[in-house]
């Protein structure tokens, strides 16, 4: 089940965020970020959602406006799946769900600003779900194991061109 998160979920979201951010290999977030700052980053946008099963929260995603003003019709999302739930299609389910929610919120497109080339699973998944790589930022990220890696900007139109 995927649902909108509420404040009571934040203490259960934190360990998932903490472990991914501490690893420092997929998100351009300070690996030493504290709980309050991490939760503000993750929950401060247009919506934060959690995926649950009978064991508890197994994944989370956010939707944010990508740019203010004239760019406010495009959203940005981030997804994290708990280690025990990886490889079971949950990231794909959350991405499909996020696109539905983004349309309901009035967004025309979704853009991922910083998908690491080293995150081949995510890159492949986003391509399978209809996202195009529209740009490459060379040597954008200092990966703790792979050194400097590129980052991709990925985009998907959610509604027809020109509609407002």
C-alpha positions as CSV (number, residue, x, y, z in Angstrom):
1,X,0.0,0.0,0.0
2,X,1.3,3.5,-0.9
3,X,-0.2,6.4,1.0
4,X,0.5,10.0,1.9
5,X,2.9,10.2,4.9
6,X,2.0,12.1,8.0
7,X,4.1,13.4,10.9
8,X,3.6,10.1,12.8
9,X,5.6,8.3,10.0
10,X,8.6,10.5,10.2
11,X,10.5,8.5,12.9
12,X,10.0,5.4,10.7
13,X,11.1,7.2,7.5
14,X,14.3,8.5,9.1
15,X,16.2,5.2,9.3
16,X,15.6,4.5,5.6
17,X,16.8,8.0,4.7
18,X,19.7,7.9,7.1
19,X,21.1,4.6,5.8
20,X,20.9,5.7,2.1
21,X,22.3,9.2,2.8
22,X,25.1,7.9,5.0
23,X,26.2,5.5,2.2
24,X,26.7,8.6,0.0
25,X,26.5,6.7,-3.3
26,X,23.1,7.7,-4.8
27,X,21.9,11.0,-3.4
28,X,23.8,14.4,-3.5
29,X,23.1,14.9,0.2
30,X,25.6,15.5,2.9
31,X,26.2,12.0,4.3
32,X,26.3,13.5,7.8
33,X,22.9,15.2,7.5
34,X,21.0,15.2,10.7
35,X,17.5,13.8,11.2
36,X,15.7,17.1,11.3
37,X,17.4,18.4,8.2
38,X,16.9,15.1,6.3
39,X,13.2,15.0,7.1
40,X,12.8,18.7,6.1
41,X,14.5,17.9,2.8
42,X,12.4,14.8,2.2
43,X,9.0,16.0,3.5
44,X,9.0,19.7,2.7
45,X,7.6,19.6,-0.8
46,X,4.2,19.0,-2.4
47,X,3.9,15.6,-0.9
48,X,5.7,12.8,0.9
49,X,4.4,9.2,0.5
50,X,5.2,5.9,2.2
51,X,4.9,2.3,1.0
52,X,3.9,-0.2,3.6
53,X,3.5,-3.9,4.0
54,X,2.8,-5.9,7.1
55,X,6.3,-5.3,8.4
56,X,5.9,-1.5,8.3
57,X,7.3,1.2,6.0
58,X,9.4,-0.3,3.3
59,X,9.8,2.7,1.0
60,X,9.2,6.4,0.6
61,X,9.1,9.1,-2.1
62,X,8.6,12.8,-2.3
63,X,7.1,15.2,-4.9
64,X,8.4,18.8,-5.1
65,X,8.0,21.6,-7.5
66,X,11.2,21.5,-9.6
67,X,11.5,25.3,-10.2
68,X,9.4,28.2,-9.0
69,X,7.5,30.7,-11.2
70,X,7.5,29.8,-14.9
71,X,8.9,26.3,-14.1
72,X,6.4,25.4,-11.5
73,X,4.5,23.0,-13.8
74,X,7.3,20.5,-13.6
75,X,7.9,18.4,-10.5
76,X,10.8,16.5,-9.1
77,X,10.7,13.3,-7.2
78,X,13.0,11.1,-5.1
79,X,12.6,7.5,-4.1
80,X,14.1,5.2,-1.5
81,X,13.4,1.6,-0.9
82,X,14.4,-0.1,2.3
83,X,17.1,-2.8,1.9
84,X,14.8,-5.7,2.7
85,X,12.3,-4.6,0.0
86,X,14.7,-4.1,-2.8
87,X,14.4,-6.1,-6.0
88,X,10.7,-6.6,-5.7
89,X,9.4,-3.8,-8.0
90,X,8.6,-1.3,-5.3
91,X,10.6,1.5,-6.9
92,X,8.6,1.0,-10.1
93,X,5.3,1.0,-8.1
94,X,6.2,4.2,-6.3
95,X,7.2,5.9,-9.5
96,X,3.9,5.0,-11.2
97,X,2.1,6.2,-8.1
98,X,4.1,9.4,-8.1
99,X,3.1,10.2,-11.7
100,X,-0.6,9.7,-10.8
101,X,-0.2,12.0,-7.8
102,X,1.8,14.6,-9.8
103,X,-1.0,14.7,-12.5
104,X,-3.6,15.1,-9.7
105,X,-1.5,18.0,-8.3
106,X,-1.5,19.7,-11.7
107,X,2.1,19.0,-12.8
108,X,2.7,18.7,-16.6
109,X,6.0,16.8,-16.4
110,X,8.4,15.1,-14.1
111,X,12.1,15.8,-14.1
112,X,14.9,14.0,-12.2
113,X,17.7,16.5,-11.9
114,X,20.6,14.3,-10.7
115,X,20.4,10.5,-11.5
116,X,23.9,9.1,-11.2
117,X,25.2,7.1,-14.1
118,X,26.6,4.6,-11.6
119,X,23.0,3.9,-10.4
120,X,22.4,1.6,-13.4
121,X,19.3,0.0,-11.8
122,X,17.6,3.4,-11.4
123,X,18.6,4.6,-14.9
124,X,17.3,1.5,-16.5
125,X,14.0,1.6,-14.5
126,X,13.4,5.3,-15.4
127,X,14.0,4.5,-19.1
128,X,11.6,1.5,-18.9
129,X,8.9,3.8,-17.3
130,X,9.2,6.3,-20.2
131,X,11.8,8.9,-19.0
132,X,14.2,10.2,-21.5
133,X,17.8,11.3,-20.6
134,X,17.8,14.9,-21.7
135,X,21.2,15.9,-20.4
136,X,24.5,14.6,-18.9
137,X,26.5,16.5,-16.3
138,X,30.1,15.2,-16.6
139,X,31.9,14.2,-13.4
140,X,29.0,15.6,-11.4
141,X,29.4,13.4,-8.3
142,X,32.3,12.2,-6.2
143,X,31.2,8.6,-5.6
144,X,32.8,7.0,-2.6
145,X,33.9,3.9,-4.5
146,X,33.8,4.8,-8.2
147,X,35.3,8.2,-8.1
148,X,33.9,10.9,-10.3
149,X,30.7,9.8,-12.1
150,X,28.3,11.6,-14.5
151,X,24.8,12.6,-13.5
152,X,21.8,12.5,-15.9
153,X,18.9,14.9,-16.1
154,X,15.8,12.8,-17.0
155,X,12.4,14.0,-18.0
156,X,8.9,12.6,-18.8
157,X,5.9,14.6,-20.0
158,X,2.8,13.7,-17.9
159,X,0.2,15.6,-19.9
160,X,0.0,16.7,-23.6
161,X,2.3,19.4,-24.8
162,X,1.0,23.0,-24.4
163,X,-1.8,22.2,-22.0
164,X,-2.1,24.4,-18.9
